[in-house]
Amino acid sequence: MIARNGGDVKEMEAAAVAHVGELMGIPVLAVKAITDLVDHHTATAEQFATNLTMATARLTTELLRVIDHLGSVVVGNPTGSP
């Protein structure tokens, strides 16, 4: 299924949390950084070591954007539009 849909990664942990949130009627937002690719020829541990710094930096950048957006949506601008 992953290859058929052109995916390079699989997400399991947040998907389980989101499923429970849906069952309970609780919104869930997941922001994750990818450090290793599905079925890649490079060993997972090597990919992780190589990609950790970049993934952490990108996660930090994107998480700050999400926080800024949520702050405007929740506090000052319920529509989320600029």
Secondary structure, DSSP 4 states (H G I P E B T S, - for coil): -TTTTT-S----HHHHHHHHHHHHT----------S-TT-SS-HHHHHHHHHHHHHHHHHHHHHHHHHHHHIIIII-TT---
